[in-house]
């Protein structure tokens, strides 16, 4: 319970990530080399180079150069691309696979086909659905005529692609089999249950996800993307559509139109539409959208078509780019607001107990007891937090806890703010038990979740170890396993920031001493 993190799962083989293995392996390599922060930017750089080369080859040199410039100034591409998220590795694999498939077709090269398969394997090994959907769309679009004209040659190239992707497919399947019991069972489903999968159905929290919801969420994603791509004051995707209606689609742009379409369609079949840093589930298709806009920029530079259309295109490009430059600082300020503050210095070998929210302490105890994440979230959302806390201490109180996977929270539950950003649900009809009063009081100064800071010292055996503060009684097991200096870390808010206390002083301040709970 002291080390359980949100996106991990306890298996018979130990505590593991819920994510597919390839991006995790890339982060591991970054840790071993001492530069885990470089993995995201490196993968984003690979994706940028591959997408630029693809655009130059599929369209023309000018459009490719414009795309490269747009990618290296796109806040959405750069900010999300600088994170640890698996989207960066998937973007690299997706862009390289499209370029390699095009080269394989144009040059009749089996070597390029093998490379395409490996790149597809990278994308699938990081984000399986994105990798599979994009690869299939690229292959069908680029090789559709070759299937009819040269079926034997197409079969050889298909075999080469499969050969390149085989090691990655084997890695993914062995990983799933070893950790989650089936070659095709992903960590998501192991942690959150079968409702976490693709398709139109109720999600793990009981919310209906049907055709109407798929269209609505996809539309919202596209509206956000049109703004976030270049922080443009004009809806960029709308402008692309309008200008493409007014002029014929340029040479080679069909591939990028397919790329955009399959990204939207594939994500529409998935109930989760993440908006962290923007519509991040569409991140991998960013080069395709910007290539369509790059074609408009290139056309304005060449003054193609009628004078009226050229003037319109140039005006659209100018307003979009100039407006984006004006709005860029605000986007970067928002990104900096999501960064982690500097951690206080402590002596080597120290253990730092991070004081997070009461709900996260309850959740971590339920994870340690083997409960699935969807059930935990349902319990926290549909019950008085004190009732769930008491259940976590003694499962015999299960009759008091509602585990029905229904959307929303019951009307009788009222929100209570324990500290800034730390809201719990309570039932005003029941008196809180003494242990719950103690839990609530401990949050009064502020909270900082373990996930925010724990990764900062990964890979440093002699450095600091961050664990979750579970209160004096449960912390005792950690202190016994890790003798040495101990501290308590609390987030006191914007004015004070992170506050480091000696362990005994921290226990006295937050918990009223080291008495058992």
C-alpha positions, 0 to 999 in steps of 0.5 A, spaced: 500 500 500 505 504 501 508 504 494 502 502 489 501 507 484 495 509 480 497 505 473 500 499 476 497 492 478 499 487 483 500 480 479 503 473 481 509 476 478 510 482 482 508 489 481 508 491 474 505 497 469 498 496 466 501 499 459 504 494 454 511 493 454 515 497 449 515 504 451 516 501 458 522 498 456 524 505 452 523 508 459 527 503 462 533 504 458 533 511 459 533 510 467 539 505 466 543 511 461 541 516 466 536 520 462 529 518 462 527 525 461 530 524 454 526 518 451 519 522 450 523 528 446 528 523 442 521 519 440 518 525 438 524 527 434 524 521 430 517 522 429 518 529 426 524 527 422 520 521 419 514 525 418 517 530 414 521 525 410 514 522 408 511 528 406 517 530 402 516 524 398 509 523 398 508 530 396 513 535 394 519 538 398 516 545 399 510 542 403 515 537 407 519 543 409 513 547 411 511 541 415 517 540 419 517 547 421 510 547 423 512 540 427 518 544 431 513 550 433 507 546 434 505 547 442 501 540 442 506 536 439 512 539 443 509 539 450 506 532 450 512 530 446 516 532 452 512 527 457 513 520 459 507 518 455 507 512 451 504 516 445 511 519 443 513 512 442 507 510 438 508 516 434 515 514 432 513 507 430 507 510 426 511 515 422 516 511 421 512 505 418 508 510 413 515 512 411 517 505 410 511 502 407 511 508 402 519 506 400 518 499 400 512 500 395 516 505 390 523 501 391 520 494 391 525 493 397 524 487 401 528 491 406 524 497 407 518 492 408 522 489 414 523 496 417 516 497 416 514 491 420 519 493 425 516 500 426 509 497 426 511 493 432 514 499 436 507 502 435 503 496 437 508 494 443 507 501 445 499 503 444 496 496 440 490 499 438 493 506 435 499 501 432 494 496 428 489 501 426 494 506 423 498 500 420 492 497 416 490 503 413 497 505 411 498 498 408 491 498 404 492 505 401 499 504 399 498 497 396 491 497 394 493 497 386 499 493 387 494 487 390 491 487 383 497 488 379 502 484 382 499 479 387 505 475 388 510 481 389 505 483 394 505 477 398 512 477 399 512 484 401 507 482 406 511 476 409 517 481 410 512 486 414 510 480 418 517 478 419 519 485 421 514 485 426 514 478 429 519 479 435 515 485 437 508 481 437 512 475 440 514 480 446 507 483 447 504 476 447 509 473 452 509 479 456 501 479 456 501 471 457 506 471 463 503 477 467 496 477 465 494 470 463 493 470 456 497 473 450 491 477 448 489 480 455 492 487 456 494 490 463 488 495 462 483 489 462 487 486 468 487 492 472 480 495 470 476 489 468 473 487 461 469 493 460 476 497 459 476 494 452 474 497 445 467 497 443 460 501 444 458 498 451 458 501 458 465 503 460 468 501 467 464 506 471 457 504 468 457 510 463 454 508 457 458 509 450 454 508 444 454 511 437 451 518 440 457 518 445 462 516 440 460 522 435 460 527 441 466 525 444 470 525 437 467 532 435 469 535 442 476 532 440 477 535 433 474 542 436 480 541 441 485 539 436 483 545 431 485 550 437 491 546 440 495 544 434 498 551 433 494 555 438 491 558 432 485 563 434 482 560 428 479 553 428 485 550 424 481 543 422 475 547 419 480 552 415 483 546 412 476 543 410 474 549 407 480 551 403 480 543 401 473 544 398 475 551 394 481 547 391 483 540 389 487 536 393 494 536 392 498 530 390 500 525 395 495 528 400 490 522 400 495 518 405 495 524 410 487 524 409 487 517 410 491 517 416 487 523 419 480 519 418 483 512 421 485 516 427 478 519 429 475 513 427 479 508 431 479 513 437 471 513 436 471 506 438 474 507 445 470 510 450 476 513 453 478 520 450 483 523 454 484 531 454 491 531 458 495 536 454 489 536 449 486 531 445 492 526 446 489 520 443 489 524 437 497 525 438 500 520 433 496 523 427 498 530 428 503 530 422 497 528 418 493 534 420 499 539 419 501 536 413 494 538 410 495 545 413 502 545 410 500 544 403 495 550 404 502 554 406 506 551 400 500 553 395 500 560 398 507 561 397 506 558 390 500 563 389 497 557 385 490 557 382 486 563 381 488 570 384 482 570 389 483 563 392 490 565 393 489 571 397 484 567 401 489 562 402 494 567 404 490 571 409 488 564 412 495 562 413 497 569 416 492 569 421 493 562 423 500 563 424 501 570 427 495 568 432 499 562 434 505 566 435 501 571 439 498 565 443 504 561 444 506 564 451 500 562 454 500 555 452 507 554 454 505 557 461 499 552 462 504 547 460 509 549 466 503 549 471 503 542 470 510 541 471 513 538 478 516 543 483 523 542 485 524 537 491 527 539 497 534 536 499 535 530 503 541 525 505 542 519 501 538 513 503 533 517 506 525 515 506 520 520 504 513 519 506 509 523 501 502 525 504 497 524 499 489 525 499 485 520 504 482 517 498 488 515 495 490 512 502 484 508 502 485 506 494 492 504 495 490 499 501 484 496 497 489 495 491 494 491 496 488 487 498 487 485 491 481 489 489 480 491 481 481 498 479 474 499 477 471 496 483 475 501 487 473 507 483 466 505 484 466 504 491 470 511 492 464 514 487 458 511 490 459 511 498 461 515 504 469 515 504 469 513 511 465 507 510 470 505 504 475 506 509 472 502 514 471 496 509 479 497 507 481 496 514 476 490 515 472 487 509 467 484 513 463 491 513 462 490 505 454 490 507 455 498 508 459 499 501 455 500 494 459 496 489 454 497 483 457 500 477 452 505 476 454 512 473 455 518 478 454 519 485 448 518 489 444 524 491 445 523 499 452 524 498 455 531 499 462 533 497 467 536 503 473 540 501 479 537 506 484 542 503 485 545 496 483 540 491 482 535 496 474 533 496 471 527 499 464 524 499 460 524 505 454 522 508 451 527 512 446 522 515 452 518 519 457 520 524 464 519 522 468 513 526 474 516 530 479 513 525 475 517 519 476 523 523 483 522 524 484 521 517 480 527 515 484 531 519 491 529 517 489 532 510 488 539 512 494 542 511 494 540 503 496 533 499 501 531 494 500 524 491 506 519 490 505 519 483 507 526 482 514 525 485 516 518 486 519 517 479 524 523 480 529 518 483 528 512 480 534 508 478 538 511 484 539 505 488 543 510 494 538 515 493 531 517 496 525 513 496 519 516 496 513 512 499 506 513 501 504 516 508 499 511 511 499 514 518 504 512 524 501 505 524 502 502 517 508 506 516 512 502 521 513 496 516 516 501 512 521 504 517 522 497 519 524 495 512 528 501 511 532 504 517 535 510 516 533 518 516 525 519 515 522 525 513 514 527 511 513 531 505 507 535 505 504 540 499 502 547 503 499 550 497 502 555 492 504 560 497 508 555 501 510 550 496 513 543 498 514 543 506 519 537 508 518 535 516 522 530 520 518 524 521 517 525 528 515 532 527 510 530 521 507 525 525 505 529 531 503 535 526 498 531 521 496 525 525 497 527 533 503 523 534 505 515 533 499 512 536 496 506 533 490 507 528 
